[in-house]
């Protein structure tokens, strides 16, 4: 899981990327309207694992704590490892990192909008929705975290080819989350019809919490799932087969799966705290790249702390191998998701100008001797 950012894109490359998007198969869609995203999930707060604030550590700007959200998924490896190894807390000094976990993006956006958390690791579709539905007033994407780690896993006795998915019951984590809309778009590109709200149609889309998806698969109530790691590898361990790796649908097999977002008000009032979290994220990604075995063990230990159960090797190892940690938010791929949502007729053209503020991240990267990352023309002025 290398942690180096990809080279900065030029305007020519961005334009070329936009011209080729129409030819790309099965790119994810922008999430559905926030009012239909299944909001209301509760976050489970925990003390931050075994991390302790160092004696005598000074608070940044006198702030007592910063509230950080993430998912107990390996696609949020930066948050898991940064929490467990204490890297994020070390950068925050005497300002305590308080963590909350979420099952999927829409519920985390709700918490961000309500002011229940300040910073979060989250997928691109809910981030886009949170930004557009608030007319660009509530959040900013301030960094990248991961690419890859999403698969369509199916029952091989019922589904042998992609065409066999038609007429079957396929799970996604939550209505409107990144995997849900990716699957909806894949279905549309196949020429099949599904009502996005109900999930009924040529394919039955069954919104199922990641924690119970493996049991639903074992019971036969679903025939497969389009899910992030480690849920995908859990299904494989139960006899499922990977029918499709979403990375194969993207140029260079790179697409944003996890970003770092912040409440705009918090960014304005506590820029030094935000910079400290970003510095911790960059250092965590470097740690992951240099110490993959130790980082994998740390992520698994934090998963156990968050969920009560560690992952067995047959699940952990393939899941970990499919995810790439990155500081780069891969902004052009997020822009592509919005374009494809428009192409599919699911929403009007969103104005994403200003969704990124990569200034603090590029400041951190420069200090670390790394190359700056690009906002694909969607940065704040």
Protein Blocks (a to p, Z undefined) as FASTA:
>chain_A
ZZbdcddddfklmmmmmmmmmmpghiacddddfklnopaiacdddehijadcdehiaceh
hiabdcddddddfklmmmmmmmmnommmmmnomaccdddddfbfklmmmmmmnopambdc
ddfklmmmmmmmnnopmbccfbdfbegjiacdddfklmmbfklmgopacddfbghiaklm
mmmmmmmmnopacdfknopajbdcddddfklmmmmmmnopagbdcdddfklmmmmmnopa
cfbdfklmpghhiacfbdcdddfklmmmmmmlmmmmmmmmmmmmmmmmmmmmlmmmmmmm
mmmmmnopacdfklmmmmmmmpccdfblolmlmmmmmmmmmmnopaccddfehkaccklm
mmmmmmnopacddeehpacZZ
